[in-house]
């Protein structure tokens, strides 16, 4: 899919490195040869950047784009000593990058699904297992002291069938 030059210029505007520009144009669907011509680079350079991929310690959570916006060599995230508090950079398109250690701790994979809960001024990212545990807890609270739901349903159906037989 060929992109107009003005669209390509708009896509690469927030990026400072050639590699980031290549990844952004590729994510937008531009062919490698077109990216090479637009950036004045060899095709092999473009191919190598795309085959090598983003740095292994970072993944973008959210829209599938390479939106690593960098500010003067500042890290994309900062981990505190106890690793329970993270300082994350927000990309121009609203994406948030999580370090690989966080993805691993939550059991998340690049391209997978993360569950998030928004409460007033807090966003909590949950593992799938934790979200299932929370849903089960909500069901338990809605239906207290009812452990035999299937047995209750069968008994109800039998009563209804008996009532129909007896007219």
DRENDO-1510 file (C-alpha; in Angstrom, 1 decimal, always signed):
<recs>
REC; n; res; u; v; w
REC; 1; UNK; +0.0; +0.0; +0.0 .
REC; 2; UNK; +1.6; +3.2; -1.1 .
REC; 3; UNK; +1.4; +6.2; +1.2 .
REC; 4; UNK; +1.4; +9.9; +0.1 .
REC; 5; UNK; +4.6; +11.8; +0.9 .
REC; 6; UNK; +2.8; +14.3; +3.2 .
REC; 7; UNK; +1.2; +11.4; +5.1 .
REC; 8; UNK; +4.7; +9.8; +5.6 .
REC; 9; UNK; +6.1; +13.1; +6.7 .
REC; 10; UNK; +3.3; +13.4; +9.3 .
REC; 11; UNK; +3.9; +9.8; +10.6 .
REC; 12; UNK; +7.7; +10.3; +11.1 .
REC; 13; UNK; +7.4; +13.8; +12.6 .
REC; 14; UNK; +7.5; +12.8; +16.3 .
REC; 15; UNK; +10.4; +10.4; +15.9 .
REC; 16; UNK; +14.1; +11.4; +16.2 .
REC; 17; UNK; +15.9; +8.2; +15.1 .
REC; 18; UNK; +15.9; +6.6; +11.7 .
REC; 19; UNK; +15.0; +3.2; +13.2 .
REC; 20; UNK; +11.9; +4.6; +14.9 .
REC; 21; UNK; +10.9; +6.3; +11.7 .
REC; 22; UNK; +11.3; +3.1; +9.7 .
REC; 23; UNK; +9.2; +1.2; +12.3 .
REC; 24; UNK; +6.5; +3.8; +12.3 .
REC; 25; UNK; +6.2; +3.8; +8.5 .
REC; 26; UNK; +6.2; +0.0; +8.4 .
REC; 27; UNK; +3.4; -0.1; +11.1 .
REC; 28; UNK; +1.4; +2.4; +8.9 .
REC; 29; UNK; +1.7; -0.1; +6.0 .
REC; 30; UNK; +4.3; +1.5; +3.8 .
REC; 31; UNK; +6.4; -0.9; +1.6 .
REC; 32; UNK; +10.1; -1.3; +2.5 .
REC; 33; UNK; +11.3; +0.1; -0.8 .
REC; 34; UNK; +9.1; +3.2; -0.4 .
REC; 35; UNK; +10.4; +3.7; +3.2 .
REC; 36; UNK; +14.0; +3.5; +1.9 .
REC; 37; UNK; +13.4; +6.0; -0.9 .
REC; 38; UNK; +11.5; +8.4; +1.5 .
REC; 39; UNK; +14.2; +8.3; +4.2 .
REC; 40; UNK; +17.1; +8.3; +1.7 .
REC; 41; UNK; +18.4; +4.9; +3.1 .
REC; 42; UNK; +19.3; +1.6; +1.5 .
REC; 43; UNK; +16.6; -1.0; +1.2 .
REC; 44; UNK; +18.9; -3.4; +3.2 .
REC; 45; UNK; +19.1; -0.9; +6.1 .
REC; 46; UNK; +15.3; -0.7; +6.2 .
REC; 47; UNK; +15.0; -4.5; +6.1 .
REC; 48; UNK; +17.6; -5.0; +8.9 .
REC; 49; UNK; +15.7; -2.6; +11.2 .
REC; 50; UNK; +12.4; -4.3; +10.6 .
REC; 51; UNK; +13.8; -7.9; +10.9 .
REC; 52; UNK; +15.7; -7.0; +14.0 .
REC; 53; UNK; +12.6; -5.5; +15.5 .
REC; 54; UNK; +12.2; -3.2; +18.6 .
REC; 55; UNK; +14.6; -3.6; +21.6 .
REC; 56; UNK; +13.8; -6.9; +23.4 .
REC; 57; UNK; +13.3; -5.3; +26.8 .
REC; 58; UNK; +10.3; -3.1; +25.6 .
REC; 59; UNK; +6.9; -3.9; +24.2 .
REC; 60; UNK; +4.1; -1.5; +23.3 .
REC; 61; UNK; +0.8; -2.3; +25.0 .
REC; 62; UNK; -2.2; -0.8; +23.2 .
REC; 63; UNK; -2.4; -0.1; +19.6 .
REC; 64; UNK; +0.0; -2.2; +17.5 .
REC; 65; UNK; +2.4; +0.6; +16.4 .
REC; 66; UNK; +6.0; +1.4; +17.1 .
REC; 67; UNK; +5.3; +4.7; +18.8 .
REC; 68; UNK; +8.5; +4.9; +20.9 .
REC; 69; UNK; +8.7; +8.7; +21.4 .
REC; 70; UNK; +12.0; +9.5; +23.0 .
REC; 71; UNK; +13.2; +12.6; +24.7 .
REC; 72; UNK; +16.9; +13.2; +24.8 .
REC; 73; UNK; +18.0; +9.7; +25.8 .
REC; 74; UNK; +15.4; +9.5; +28.6 .
REC; 75; UNK; +14.4; +5.9; +29.4 .
REC; 76; UNK; +10.9; +4.8; +28.4 .
REC; 77; UNK; +10.3; +3.6; +31.9 .
REC; 78; UNK; +12.0; +3.9; +35.3 .
REC; 79; UNK; +11.7; +1.2; +37.9 .
REC; 80; UNK; +11.9; +2.1; +41.6 .
REC; 81; UNK; +14.1; -0.1; +43.9 .
REC; 82; UNK; +11.1; -2.2; +45.1 .
REC; 83; UNK; +9.8; -2.6; +41.5 .
REC; 84; UNK; +6.2; -1.9; +42.7 .
REC; 85; UNK; +6.1; +1.6; +41.3 .
REC; 86; UNK; +6.9; +2.4; +37.6 .
REC; 87; UNK; +7.3; +5.7; +35.9 .
REC; 88; UNK; +6.0; +5.1; +32.3 .
REC; 89; UNK; +6.2; +7.3; +29.3 .
REC; 90; UNK; +3.0; +8.0; +27.3 .
REC; 91; UNK; +3.6; +8.0; +23.5 .
REC; 92; UNK; +2.2; +10.7; +21.2 .
REC; 93; UNK; -0.6; +8.3; +20.2 .
REC; 94; UNK; -1.5; +7.4; +23.8 .
REC; 95; UNK; +0.3; +4.1; +24.0 .
REC; 96; UNK; +2.0; +3.1; +27.2 .
REC; 97; UNK; +5.2; +0.9; +27.3 .
REC; 98; UNK; +5.6; -1.7; +29.9 .
REC; 99; UNK; +9.0; -3.3; +30.6 .
REC; 100; UNK; +9.4; -7.0; +29.8 .
REC; 101; UNK; +9.7; -7.9; +33.5 .
REC; 102; UNK; +6.2; -6.5; +34.1 .
REC; 103; UNK; +4.8; -8.4; +31.2 .
REC; 104; UNK; +6.4; -11.5; +32.4 .
REC; 105; UNK; +5.1; -11.0; +36.0 .
REC; 106; UNK; +1.5; -10.5; +34.7 .
REC; 107; UNK; +1.8; -13.4; +32.2 .
REC; 108; UNK; +1.2; -11.1; +29.3 .
REC; 109; UNK; +2.7; -11.5; +25.8 .
REC; 110; UNK; +3.2; -9.0; +23.0 .
REC; 111; UNK; +0.1; -8.9; +20.9 .
REC; 112; UNK; -2.0; -10.5; +23.7 .
REC; 113; UNK; -4.8; -9.1; +25.8 .
REC; 114; UNK; -4.4; -7.2; +29.0 .
REC; 115; UNK; -7.3; -6.4; +31.3 .
REC; 116; UNK; -7.3; -2.9; +32.8 .
REC; 117; UNK; -9.6; -1.4; +35.4 .
REC; 118; UNK; -10.1; +2.4; +35.5 .
REC; 119; UNK; -11.1; +3.9; +38.9 .
REC; 120; UNK; -11.2; +7.7; +39.2 .
REC; 121; UNK; -7.5; +8.7; +38.9 .
REC; 122; UNK; -6.1; +5.1; +38.8 .
REC; 123; UNK; -5.6; +2.6; +36.0 .
REC; 124; UNK; -4.8; -1.0; +37.2 .
REC; 125; UNK; -3.5; -3.6; +34.7 .
REC; 126; UNK; -4.5; -7.1; +35.7 .
REC; 127; UNK; -3.4; -10.5; +34.6 .
REC; 128; UNK; -6.1; -12.6; +33.0 .
REC; 129; UNK; -5.9; -15.0; +36.0 .
REC; 130; UNK; -6.6; -12.1; +38.4 .
REC; 131; UNK; -9.5; -10.8; +36.3 .
REC; 132; UNK; -11.1; -14.3; +36.3 .
REC; 133; UNK; -10.6; -14.4; +40.1 .
REC; 134; UNK; -12.4; -11.1; +40.5 .
REC; 135; UNK; -15.3; -12.1; +38.3 .
REC; 136; UNK; -15.7; -15.3; +40.3 .
REC; 137; UNK; -15.7; -13.3; +43.5 .
REC; 138; UNK; -18.4; -10.9; +42.1 .
REC; 139; UNK; -20.6; -13.9; +41.2 .
REC; 140; UNK; -20.1; -15.4; +44.7 .
REC; 141; UNK; -21.2; -12.1; +46.2 .
REC; 142; UNK; -24.3; -11.9; +43.9 .
REC; 143; UNK; -25.3; -15.5; +44.7 .
REC; 144; UNK; -24.3; -16.1; +48.4 .
REC; 145; UNK; -24.6; -19.5; +50.0 .
REC; 146; UNK; -25.6; -21.1; +46.7 .
REC; 147; UNK; -23.0; -23.7; +45.8 .
REC; 148; UNK; -25.4; -26.1; +43.9 .
REC; 149; UNK; -26.7; -23.9; +41.2 .
REC; 150; UNK; -26.8; -26.8; +38.7 .
REC; 151; UNK; -28.6; -29.0; +41.1 .
REC; 152; UNK; -31.1; -26.2; +41.9 .
REC; 153; UNK; -31.7; -25.7; +38.1 .
REC; 154; UNK; -32.4; -29.5; +37.6 .
REC; 155; UNK; -34.7; -29.6; +40.6 .
REC; 156; UNK; -36.6; -26.6; +39.2 .
REC; 157; UNK; -37.0; -28.2; +35.8 .
REC; 158; UNK; -38.2; -31.4; +37.4 .
REC; 159; UNK; -40.8; -29.5; +39.5 .
REC; 160; UNK; -42.0; -27.7; +36.3 .
REC; 161; UNK; -42.2; -31.0; +34.4 .
REC; 162; UNK; -44.2; -32.6; +37.2 .
REC; 163; UNK; -46.6; -29.6; +37.4 .
REC; 164; UNK; -47.2; -29.9; +33.6 .
REC; 165; UNK; -47.9; -33.6; +33.9 .
REC; 166; UNK; -50.4; -33.1; +36.7 .
REC; 167; UNK; -52.1; -30.3; +34.7 .
</recs>
